[in-house]
């Protein structure tokens, strides 16, 4: 429920845009799952999936018969017609078998099924699993003929099943190369050779350089750094998250590095950094740099309920972490959730060709991803942005196995998850979408009474009220900001005035978490497929 204003680049106007001190609910009525011009929100994919009239289910034990199973002759599936008056013979059903997101076979499934009935069907596969390959069986239901409001050939239902426990790929074997030398120069810990240069600054807590074969991957020294914050969504504001969880925004900047050291381990260099967060707990990040330029990243988030005795840290970190002041900070945050646990960094704009193996193509979140299938997708940093009327968190993708950001010729960087990761890759910083950072815009005052108008208090409104932020405020930057997450909490939505993400879709701060990924330089399109199948996780 917005009105298009064709000036200053164009934007959707909402409450508060129509005169000084006019009464309004701000952007509260910019709600639903479509834009004011009926452009679908990404959430439409989830709503469509939940409401679809054809269901596909299969017993869990048939999905993964045993860990040792490498062959599958048939796949049993129960198909349910949820329609009340329509036989499924009116629709075209097909199933597609994929390996690492690529289609390897496709067939139609003729089916007559009366309303409200279920039928078991055995899908012939004759499939033998290969190492490093992940298999999915996707079902799609299409209209054969036009229906009211639905053209012929429209997708009305879909489902996806993962087949087998994925077989581990070949483990990474470090390759030879020029010997990596380690050095400490002022605040910089440096691992370098004639091929590789990796620099960690222990004063600001950032990786400031990652250069391989003369190519610098980090833009303007904005390299890997801890990240626990997302630009608050409307639901976040509705449940008070920008105030309640503010400590995680503070934990994502002005880092206090209590320990940082560099050492040699075989033919690799290891940099380990320990951050004392504003929340009072620790974030420990280790980088293992190999002669071929591959970097294995391991991260550990310690519980806000951490105890002194079992925590293996240096004396300097122990002294800082278990001071009365920091202990008090942990006690305050011990019952909080974390918006996300991850890192962020910026890549040069030339690496805007994006390919990933995960859920898509629409943005998705841990509590809103059933309607987005695991697949192999291609996009760009520009296309991954979704222009919500009031700018906020957008463009996230869950269950990602790997992500590649490259030039048109395929040169760039592969990010391979140890397990799965979430990611955002946009031509904007988190701060661009964060309403509190949208200065000089004023807050969304209600102005329902003369008293309210007379008592605008910016200090009291900070992190509580949204600012008058619009899509024309979002200007593409000359870099790509990449957020790589162990997990980002869900977006919730049972209501937009208090509901929080459900248990299992949030991240309790009073737990320990460990996760990791690997940075793999790419020298061309042909390298992506084989390198994305390698298992780097054992390299620690």
Buried (B, 14 or more C-beta within 10 A) or exposed (E): EBEEBEEEEEBBBBBBBEEEEEBBEBBBEBEEEEBBEEEEBBBBBBBBBEEBBBBBBBEEEBBEEEEEEEEBEEBEBEBBBBBEEBBBBEBBBEBBBBBBBEEEEEEEBEBEBEEEBEBEBEBEBEBEBEEBBBBBBBBBBBBEEEBEEEEEEEEBBBBBBEBBBBBEBEEBEBEEBEEBEBEEEEBBBBBBBEBBBBBBBBEBBBBBBBBBEEBBBBBEBBBBBBBBBBBBBBBBBBBBBBEBBBBBBEBBBEBEBBBBBBEEEEBBBBBBBBBBBBBBBBBBBBBBBBBBBBBBBBBBBBBBBBEEEEBEBEEEBBEBBBEEEBEEBBEEBBEBBBBBBBBBBBBBBBBBBBBBBBBBBBBBBBBBBBBBBBBBBEBBBEEBBBBBBBBBBBBBBBBBBBBBBBBEEBBBBBBBBBEBBBBBBBBBBBBBBBBBBBEEBBBBBBBEEEEEBEEBEEEEBEBEBBBBBBBBBBEBBEBBBBBBBBBBBBBBBEEBEEEBBEEEBBBBBBEEBEBBBBBBBBBEBEBBEEBBBBBBBEBE
